[in-house]
């Protein structure tokens, strides 16, 4: 998923006009590693509500993009929110099942 930025940023030693969030390439092991990073970063037991936490989304975005967490924090508000919200959208996709989708899809009787 490519996120177009509103301006060019110097993040580390590279310049970015867009961020490639390779969320679909993440593995379960990657997400568990992100969970450990998140816990150590937050220094608390914030596990219960992490799916709603921008810091959790940014931790996953760091892994998916290869851009350091601290560098992502320097994005302007609009670009920061694009990255965080796209990551959150990806993460909540896993909450549903195909059965849930089937129940919500209306069917026409013939």
C-alpha positions as CSV (number, residue, x, y, z in Angstrom):
1,X,0.0,0.0,0.0
2,X,1.5,3.3,-1.1
3,X,0.8,6.4,1.0
4,X,1.4,9.6,-0.9
5,X,2.8,12.3,1.5
6,X,1.9,16.0,1.4
7,X,5.5,16.9,1.1
8,X,9.0,15.4,0.9
9,X,10.5,14.3,4.2
10,X,14.1,13.4,5.3
11,X,13.6,10.3,7.4
12,X,17.0,9.0,8.5
13,X,19.3,9.1,5.6
14,X,16.6,8.9,2.9
15,X,14.1,11.3,1.4
16,X,10.5,10.2,1.1
17,X,7.6,11.5,-1.0
18,X,5.6,8.4,-0.3
19,X,5.7,5.5,2.1
20,X,5.3,1.9,1.0
21,X,3.4,0.1,3.8
22,X,4.0,-3.6,3.0
23,X,1.3,-4.7,5.4
24,X,0.3,-7.7,3.4
25,X,3.9,-9.0,3.7
26,X,3.8,-9.2,7.5
27,X,3.8,-12.5,9.2
28,X,2.4,-13.6,12.5
29,X,6.0,-13.6,13.8
30,X,6.3,-10.0,12.7
31,X,3.2,-9.0,14.6
32,X,4.4,-10.8,17.7
33,X,7.7,-9.0,17.5
34,X,5.8,-5.7,17.1
35,X,3.8,-6.6,20.2
36,X,7.1,-7.0,22.2
37,X,8.4,-3.7,20.8
38,X,5.1,-2.0,21.7
39,X,5.2,-3.3,25.3
40,X,8.7,-2.2,25.8
41,X,8.1,1.2,24.3
42,X,4.9,1.8,26.3
43,X,6.4,0.5,29.6
44,X,2.9,-0.6,30.7
45,X,0.4,-3.4,30.4
46,X,-1.6,-1.5,27.6
47,X,-2.3,-4.8,25.8
48,X,-6.0,-4.6,26.3
49,X,-6.6,-1.6,24.1
50,X,-3.6,-1.7,21.8
51,X,-5.7,-2.1,18.7
52,X,-7.0,1.5,19.2
53,X,-3.7,3.0,20.1
54,X,-1.8,5.1,17.6
55,X,1.5,3.9,19.1
56,X,0.6,0.3,18.3
57,X,-0.3,1.2,14.7
58,X,2.9,3.1,14.3
59,X,4.9,0.1,15.7
60,X,3.3,-2.1,13.0
61,X,3.9,0.6,10.3
62,X,7.5,0.7,11.3
63,X,7.9,-3.0,10.6
64,X,5.9,-2.8,7.4
65,X,7.7,0.2,6.0
66,X,11.2,-0.3,7.3
67,X,11.2,3.3,8.6
68,X,12.1,3.8,12.2
69,X,9.3,4.6,14.7
70,X,11.0,7.9,15.7
71,X,11.3,9.0,12.1
72,X,7.6,8.2,11.5
73,X,6.8,10.4,14.6
74,X,8.3,13.4,12.7
75,X,5.7,13.3,9.9
76,X,3.3,16.2,9.7
77,X,-0.1,15.6,11.3
78,X,-1.9,14.8,8.1
79,X,0.7,12.4,6.9
80,X,1.1,10.8,10.3
81,X,-2.7,10.2,10.4
82,X,-2.6,8.7,6.9
83,X,0.0,6.2,8.0
84,X,-1.6,5.4,11.4
85,X,-5.2,5.1,10.0
86,X,-4.2,2.9,7.1
87,X,-2.4,0.6,9.4
88,X,-5.3,0.5,11.8
89,X,-7.7,-0.3,9.0
90,X,-5.4,-3.2,8.0
91,X,-5.2,-4.5,11.6
92,X,-9.0,-4.5,12.2
93,X,-9.6,-6.5,9.0
94,X,-8.5,-9.5,11.0
95,X,-11.4,-9.1,13.5
96,X,-14.0,-10.4,11.0
97,X,-14.4,-13.8,9.4
98,X,-15.8,-14.9,6.0
99,X,-18.9,-16.1,7.9
100,X,-19.5,-12.6,9.2
101,X,-19.2,-11.2,5.7
102,X,-21.7,-13.8,4.4
103,X,-24.2,-12.9,7.1
104,X,-24.0,-9.2,6.2
105,X,-24.3,-9.7,2.4
106,X,-27.9,-9.6,1.3
107,X,-29.0,-12.2,-1.1
108,X,-31.7,-11.9,-3.7
109,X,-34.3,-14.6,-3.9
110,X,-35.2,-15.7,-7.4
